[in-house]
């Protein structure tokens, strides 16, 4: 699909191609905005995002109704409006959110069953003493990471999304917390400084409305798809900062020259008709520069994407900011050779990309009450 450059209030769109920030790109690739390879990769990522969104958005209206049913509200008809105008003290019908009680009941059970510490268990597979001790130490280390990075809160969101929308999605990440803190003095008595305060395993929740799965595979077969991705909101300063901290990002300074809002963002693809949306950043002020980033894992043939000479499939990771600027492109290179994305769908049928939700099962009860 053609990529439209959206000009910001600060620069003209043409500045995106005229500016040169002197980036050195990985693998000697020419990934400067406007280059042939840059535009090709952005276009192929966007094509996949469009294919996915065209399927997923068919469920958005149903999910909006579920969000509405989780709140207590009054919906007056003409008779009730006339009665209320006559005497504001007279009672009218009210929608009782039984769906909310059902959701909380499921969440209470599932959190009690799965979120006790340690959340993740490890067991040595060999008879050696070192194997058993190693598994115990790994379990303690991962549990420390979970506590420090509040992983149980992410898992609660993961569980709730599955109950409410039919599936929940999260991505395991390696999170680093940066800052300045003093270190132990060296032999000369000088105290140095270290930039990384803490690093470890963490989880990233993915909004089901901003999830971009391969529509050709069922929701529970994410590893069988050709790609999987999502949209995440950040801001230009944060991305430039991460770029400077060595997180394999590039081209982030070009984000000053484009509008940061993606066409795939939940905030631009649906009306703000629920309390959840009312609290989101719908119309950022001119003093801020929010940036939507499409993150996508793709199983590809490097020679077809002009990323190398190999004709064998490889998994790559891409990030496209503002639907326009490629800010990350690298081989995944994980030992397990899987997409690092976890999906749970309590009522999956093995075929559907968007299965029925638990709350939809009880929709008749909600309506009757």
C-alpha positions in Angstrom: 0.0 0.0 0.0 1.3 3.6 -0.6 2.7 5.3 2.5 1.4 8.8 3.1 3.8 11.1 4.9 1.9 13.2 7.5 3.5 16.6 8.1 3.8 17.8 11.6 3.2 21.4 12.9 7.0 21.7 13.4 8.5 20.8 10.1 7.4 20.2 6.5 7.1 16.6 5.4 9.8 17.0 2.9 12.3 17.6 5.7 12.0 13.9 6.4 14.1 13.2 3.3 16.2 16.3 3.3 17.7 16.0 6.8 20.7 13.8 7.3 21.5 12.8 10.9 24.4 10.6 9.9 23.1 7.2 11.1 25.2 4.1 10.6 22.8 1.3 9.9 23.1 -2.5 10.7 24.6 -4.9 8.2 25.6 -2.0 6.0 22.0 -1.6 4.8 20.7 1.7 3.5 17.8 2.3 5.8 17.7 6.1 5.6 14.1 7.4 5.2 13.3 7.8 1.5 15.8 5.1 0.4 14.4 2.3 -1.8 15.1 -0.3 0.8 13.6 1.7 3.6 10.4 2.3 1.7 10.2 -1.3 0.7 10.4 -2.6 4.2 8.0 0.0 5.6 5.5 -0.9 2.8 5.7 -4.7 3.5 5.2 -4.2 7.2 2.3 -1.9 6.6 0.7 -4.3 4.1 0.7 -7.0 6.8 -0.8 -4.6 9.3 -3.6 -3.7 6.9 -4.4 -7.3 6.2 -4.6 -8.1 9.9 -6.6 -5.0 10.9 -9.2 -5.6 8.1 -10.1 -8.9 9.9 -9.7 -7.9 13.5 -11.8 -4.7 13.3 -14.9 -6.8 12.5 -15.1 -7.5 16.3 -14.5 -4.0 17.5 -18.3 -3.1 17.8 -19.0 -6.3 19.8 -16.1 -5.4 22.1 -17.5 -1.9 22.6 -20.8 -3.3 23.7 -19.0 -5.6 26.2 -17.2 -2.6 27.6 -20.5 -0.8 28.0 -22.1 -3.7 29.8 -19.4 -3.7 32.4 -20.5 -0.3 33.7 -23.7 0.7 35.6 -25.6 3.2 33.6 -29.1 4.6 33.0 -30.6 4.5 29.5 -33.9 6.4 29.4 -36.7 5.9 26.9 -39.2 8.7 26.1 -41.6 7.7 28.9 -38.8 7.7 31.5 -37.5 11.0 30.3 -40.9 12.6 30.6 -41.3 11.2 34.1 -37.9 12.4 35.2 -38.6 15.9 33.8 -41.8 16.0 35.8 -40.2 14.9 39.0 -36.4 14.2 39.3 -37.0 12.1 42.4 -39.0 9.4 40.5 -37.1 6.1 39.9 -36.2 4.9 36.4 -34.7 1.7 35.1 -31.0 1.1 35.5 -28.6 -1.3 33.8 -27.0 -3.5 36.5 -23.5 -4.7 35.4 -23.8 -8.4 36.1 -21.1 -9.0 33.5 -18.7 -7.1 35.7 -19.4 -9.5 38.6 -19.0 -12.5 36.3 -15.6 -11.1 35.0 -14.4 -10.5 38.5 -15.4 -14.0 39.6 -13.4 -15.6 36.8 -10.4 -13.3 37.6 -10.5 -14.1 41.3 -10.3 -17.8 40.6 -7.7 -17.7 37.9 -5.4 -15.3 39.8 -5.7 -17.5 42.9 -4.8 -20.6 40.8 -1.9 -19.2 38.8 -0.4 -16.1 40.4 0.9 -17.3 43.7 4.7 -16.8 44.0 6.6 -18.2 42.3 4.5 -17.7 39.2 7.0 -19.6 37.0 8.2 -23.0 38.2 11.4 -24.7 37.0 12.6 -28.2 37.5 15.9 -29.9 36.6 15.6 -32.6 34.1 18.8 -34.5 34.9 19.8 -36.5 38.0 22.9 -34.3 38.6 22.9 -32.2 41.8 24.0 -29.2 39.8 20.9 -29.5 37.5 18.5 -29.5 40.4 20.3 -26.6 42.1 20.5 -24.7 38.9 16.7 -25.0 38.4 16.1 -23.7 42.0 18.4 -20.7 41.5 16.8 -19.9 38.1 13.3 -20.0 39.7 14.4 -17.6 42.4 16.0 -15.3 39.9 12.9 -15.1 37.6 10.7 -14.6 40.7 12.9 -11.6 41.7 12.4 -10.2 38.2 8.6 -10.8 38.4 8.4 -8.9 41.7 10.6 -6.1 40.6 8.8 -5.6 37.3 5.3 -6.2 38.7 4.6 -9.1 36.3 1.5 -10.3 38.3 -0.2 -7.1 37.3 0.6 -7.7 33.7 -0.8 -11.2 34.0 -4.0 -9.9 35.6 -4.5 -7.7 32.5 -3.6 -10.7 30.4 -6.3 -12.8 32.1 -9.0 -10.0 32.0 -8.5 -9.4 28.3 -9.0 -13.2 27.7 -12.2 -13.2 29.6 -13.6 -9.9 28.2 -12.4 -10.0 24.5 -11.9 -13.7 23.9 -8.1 -13.6 24.0 -5.3 -12.0 25.9 -1.8 -11.2 24.5 1.5 -10.3 26.1 5.1 -10.3 25.0 8.1 -11.2 27.2 10.7 -8.5 27.1 14.1 -7.8 28.7 13.5 -4.6 30.6 16.3 -2.2 31.6 15.9 0.6 34.1 18.4 3.4 33.5 19.7 6.0 35.9 22.8 7.4 37.6 23.9 5.8 40.8 27.3 5.6 42.6 29.4 2.4 42.5 32.0 1.0 44.9 35.1 3.1 45.1 38.1 1.9 43.2 41.7 1.6 44.5 42.3 5.3 44.1 39.2 6.1 46.2 37.2 7.5 43.3 33.5 6.6 43.0 32.3 5.9 39.5 28.8 5.9 37.9 26.8 3.2 36.3 23.9 3.7 33.9 21.8 0.6 34.3 20.0 0.4 37.7 18.2 -2.9 37.1 17.5 -5.3 34.2 15.5 -8.4 34.0 12.5 -10.3 32.6 9.2 -8.4 32.2 5.9 -8.6 30.4 4.4 -6.2 27.9 0.6 -6.2 27.6 -0.8 -5.9 24.1 -4.3 -4.3 23.7 -6.5 -6.8 21.7 -7.6 -3.8 19.6 -4.1 -3.1 18.7 -3.0 -6.7 18.2 -2.0 -7.5 14.6 -1.9 -11.3 14.1 -1.6 -13.2 10.9 -5.3 -13.6 9.9 -4.6 -16.8 8.1 -4.1 -18.9 11.3 -6.3 -19.5 14.4 -5.8 -17.3 17.5 -4.0 -20.2 19.4 -1.6 -20.9 16.5 0.5 -17.8 16.7 3.7 -19.7 16.0 2.3 -21.1 12.7 1.7 -17.6 11.3 4.0 -15.7 8.9 3.9 -12.6 11.1 2.6 -11.2 14.4 2.6 -7.6 15.6 1.0 -4.8 17.6 0.7 -1.1 17.9 2.2 0.7 21.0 2.1 4.4 21.9 5.3 6.1 22.9 6.7 9.6 22.3 9.6 11.0 20.3 11.8 12.0 23.3 11.5 8.5 24.8 12.4 6.8 21.6 15.4 9.1 21.0 16.5 8.4 24.6 16.2 4.6 24.0 18.2 5.0 20.8 21.0 6.7 22.7 21.0 3.9 25.3 21.9 1.3 22.7 18.6 -0.5 22.2 19.2 -1.3 18.5 17.0 1.7 17.4 17.8 4.1 14.6 16.2 7.0 12.6 14.4 8.2 15.8 15.5 11.8 15.2 13.5 11.8 12.0 10.3 11.5 14.0 10.4 15.2 14.6 9.4 15.7 10.9 6.2 13.6 10.8 2.9 13.3 12.7 3.2 10.5 15.3 -0.3 9.1 15.2 -0.8 5.7 13.4 -3.9 4.8 11.4 -4.0 1.5 13.4 -4.0 3.0 16.8 -7.1 2.2 18.9 -7.5 5.9 19.6 -8.0 6.7 15.9 -10.0 3.7 14.8 -13.0 3.9 17.2 -15.2 6.4 18.8 -14.6 7.4 22.4 -17.8 5.9 23.6 -16.7 4.0 26.7 -15.2 5.2 30.0 -12.0 3.4 29.0 -11.6 5.6 25.9 -12.6 8.8 27.8 -9.5 8.5 29.9 -7.1 7.9 27.0 -5.2 10.5 25.1 -7.5 11.2 22.2 -6.3 14.7 21.1 -2.8 15.4 22.3 -1.9 19.0 22.7 0.7 20.7 20.4 3.2 20.7 23.3 3.5 16.9 23.2 4.7 14.6 20.4 3.1 11.2 20.8 4.4 8.5 18.5 2.6 5.2 17.6 5.0 2.4 16.8 4.1 -0.8 14.9 6.2 -3.7 16.2 6.2 -6.8 14.1 7.9 -10.1 14.0 8.0 -11.5 10.4 9.1 -14.9 9.1 10.8 -14.0 5.8 13.3 -14.9 3.2 16.1 -12.3 3.4 16.9 -12.3 -0.3 13.3 -11.4 -1.1 13.3 -8.5 1.3 16.8 -7.4 0.2 18.1 -8.0 3.7 20.7 -10.6 2.7 21.6 -13.4 0.3 20.0 -16.3 2.2 17.0 -18.1 0.6 16.1 -19.8 3.9 13.3 -18.4 6.1 14.5 -16.3 9.0 12.5 -14.5 11.7 13.1 -10.7 11.8 11.9 -8.0 14.1 10.8 -4.6 12.7 9.5 -1.4 14.2 7.8 1.3 12.1 7.0 4.6 13.8 4.2 7.0 12.7 3.4 4.5 9.8 6.3 6.1 8.1 9.8 5.7 9.6 11.6 2.4 10.1 13.3 2.6 13.5 14.3 -1.0 14.0 15.2 -4.0 11.8 17.2 -7.0 13.0 17.2 -10.8 12.8 15.4 -12.3 15.9 18.2 -14.7 16.6 16.5 -16.6 19.5 17.5 -20.1 20.3 13.9 -21.4 20.5 13.2 -19.9 17.0 9.7 -18.8 18.0 7.8 -15.5 18.0 8.1 -14.1 21.6 4.4 -13.5 22.0 2.0 -15.4 24.3 -1.7 -15.7 23.6 -4.4 -17.3 25.8 -8.0 -17.8 24.5 -10.3 -19.5 27.1 -13.0 -20.4 24.5 -10.8 -21.0 21.4 -12.2 -23.5 18.9 -9.0 -24.2 17.0 -10.3 -22.3 13.9 -11.3 -18.7 14.7 -9.0 -15.7 14.7 -11.4 -13.9 17.1 -13.2 -16.5 19.3 -16.3 -16.0 21.4 -15.7 -14.4 24.7 -16.8 -15.7 28.1 -18.9 -12.5 28.7 -20.7 -13.0 25.4 -21.8 -16.4 26.7 -23.6 -14.6 29.5 -24.9 -11.7 27.4 -28.5 -13.1 27.5 -28.4 -13.0 31.3 -27.1 -9.5 31.3 -29.9 -8.3 28.9 -32.6 -10.1 30.9 -31.5 -8.5 34.2 
